[in-house]
Amino acid sequence: MRNEGQYLQKTVDSVVAQTLPPRKWIIVNDGSTDNTKQLIDEAAKHHSWIQGVHRSDRGFRKQGGGVIEAFYDGYNLIASEPWDFLVKLDGDLSFDRGYFESCLGQFADDSKLGIGGGTVCCLEGGELVAEARNDPRFHVRGATKIYRRQCWEQIGGLLKAPGWDTVDELKANMLGWGTRTFAEILLLQHKDTGSADGAWRNWVKNGLANYVSTYHPLFMLAKCLKRVFARPYLLSAAGLAFGFVGGYVRRVPRIEDSALTRYIRAQQIRKLTLRPSIWD
């Protein structure tokens, strides 16, 4: 997390209250300049299973790859331990005390479920409403991902670049694992996704992530055309196109897995030709 002092205590309180608490919780401070460090240290002082990691301030928010660099600073501390499930959690969430127990119940019921997580919601009229209502069925929001160890080992961890939170799921599906969001298990996100970067930069980042993930150009064209008629009108479509084309122009490195690229594009062509695909 970076500069989440306004919301972090809500996340700490939610995790501490769990009916099934984590064996270990590494909270990574990615160079925050607010009171995030103090809140982490206070939580670690009161709970022996919480450990803080403080990265130096690089002076800016590094989109896409920065969060995974921070994630690995925490993961490397527990990589050799005998864990069964690994959770990546953002520092601006709150959820009820049965959250982890309910999520792991989903994994217990489906031995081929490799990646899962709750539904990230915002408040509308006092009600929790899913923030992303048109995500494909295989997608789990990056703010709250749970990985089964066998799946994690087979996909080889996370890409340190924009698109990491889609590439992991696509590779898992290619290898025969299921990935899904639990519609009935809700979390409240206290600020809008991408708000720290601004709407334009967030959509450009998403377009670049699609480029890095080797999306088919025809699929991206269809995605951008669809976005023209969705709020924010034109802005999201233009940002996606700018980020995607910009990847080609700047020759940004992409995933180097020909089998995965073939799988991704085959699924996207199936979607474009109205056949069943993981994008349904």
Summary of the structure (lengths in Angstrom):
residues: 280
radius of gyration: 18.6
end to end distance: 32.0
largest distance: 56.3
contacts: 871
relative contact order: 0.12
helix: 41%
strand: 19%
